[in-house]
Amino acid sequence: MLRSPRCGQGENPEGFGGKGIYMDINRRNFLKGALVTGAAAAAAVALPACSPAASADSSSDAKSTSSKGDTATTKHSWEVAPEPITDIAETKDYDVVIVGAGLAGVNAAEAAARNGAKVVVIERNTGISIRGVDVGHIGSRFHKEQGFDLDPRVAARFLHQASHQTTNYDLIYVWASRSGEVFDYIEDLGSKNGVSMVPALSGTAKYGNWSTLSDRWRVYPDAVSFVRGGETYDMRDDGQPVNVTLGELVYDSATANGAEFVFEARAEQLVGDAASGITGVIATTKDGKHVQYNAKKGVILATGDIGGNQEMIDAFCPISNRSDSNCYAPAGFNNGDGLLMGMWAGAAMSKSEAAPMIHQFTLDTLEFNMTSFIMSWLAVNANGERYGAEMPFEPMLTNARMNTPGNVAWSVFDSDYETYIMQQQPERYDRFTDGLDAVMEKWLGNGKLIKADTLEDLAKQLDIPADTFKATVERYNSMAEAGEDVDFDVPAQWLAPVKTAPFYATKNVCSTLTIPFGLHVNADSQVLTAEDEPIPGLFAIGNVQGDFFGKDYPVHCPGVSHGRCVTFGQLVGEACAQGKVISE
């Protein structure tokens, strides 16, 4: 069964390194030195922190209000630049300054340092910030040896069209066409350091005939994981997500090549503006001093998504308030700092909409391989009605769940569930049944799994209309028997009739992982103005890079979010070190 850390709402789980993370960090509190110390570690952020989706604190200062006459105008924090910081305690000179030590920033640092640049990385946390399991790419030696050789134009097209063509196709194509060479390098680096590339380990990655389904459901086996041992699940033996291994590998290479990392420091403002160019970053270090880090060749923003900024969530992605938790980045982080700094300096925000990555699980459901994250079961809402296609394909099922009456729904299956696990997941059947009986007993005991001998009793326990529910089951069963879902087009392989008692139900849950929404960029990942003009010296990578995802985060190519972090981190880092852009 899947192994996962357990944490309650709002907790920050322990990791390695041991110093603590910032909690309620806004500029005012930060300057007062509000730092929580204790058990959370340098890479505590590598483990998810659970918090209710709608209760995230806005990290920015409150919206400002200006008045003119009797009319008051409220502006968002990104519309009001703070006063310039002038009390600079120290100035340091570098070739490349990187803000953020996540997967994107660490890769940028490694590539820039390896190419001879003097590099510094400024990170708010006490260590590198790595999460996740899958890393997606196209065209590597590894994939070709596995028999997977996808035309990068196909991958780019799927991602572009998922946004209703609101994103930048050329930007997406850079990932699709150049990620192979980047991952060949990462594989070689790993082989020298005891790290192996393996097919992706998480449930989001699909195998078998997923790549031959209709465009709506097609999923390609583009994702990989990096392991030091024989890991077969998405967590390491030490409780860390598998991607921490990748982060450690690249971080070690970066420092070996001379990259400097400054932890417990928050970047506050960019030096320069859109017209004159960006030449550095002003940060507040852990002792409360303002240090200016000058960048001779470029500033690379790698500050993550906006999932920890409630003001931005409300403005750009309100649907994520309806998910059950925000449990990927730790509380107090991923507050849109790069977006704020860039816009205050004259950059434009992404032309495409925010793209919430909302998956069908919460941390306390990952141990149960029968959830909708893995399997396709009949899904019903509070009225006992089917409300959408039950395919384990984000964001289709999560979007539908979050728009049900009362924002509550259930997955329903019968006692023949092992038959349908085999039917739906023939390539990984053993993985999904490993330890299943014990987990089902546990869930029956704590009330997370509901069991009944009749559909009427199941409806009663779920507090849904029995007659409607029974009619829904009957219709669903008839379509399953016919092998055609005329309502929602679930392929026949994923239809699981509900016929044989006892019957089971468990809540359909979902969590906000990240909300990619960042700065307007071109295909070279240069940050642009509203007039589409590049801002000299400023780049954005990772989830602060806009125009790559739009509206939703599709899983046609699993792991592409982490994959673009690695790809653009390496490409932009190398280009900056060489004094050029990645297309040159």
Helices and strands as residue ranges (DSSP letters): H 27-31, G 44-46, G 53-55, E 64-68, E 71-75, G 77-79, E 88-99, H 103-114, E 119-122, E 135-136, H 141-145, H 152-162, H 169-191, E 196-199, G 208-212, E 223-227, H 243-256, E 260-262, E 266-273, E 277-284, E 290-301, H 310-316, G 318-322, E 325-326, H 337-344, E 357-359, G 363-365, E 378-381, H 396-401, G 405-407, E 409-414, H 417-424, G 426-428, H 429-433, H 436-446, E 449-452, H 455-462, H 466-482, G 492-494, E 503-507, E 511-514, E 526-528, E 534-540, G 542-544, H 560-577
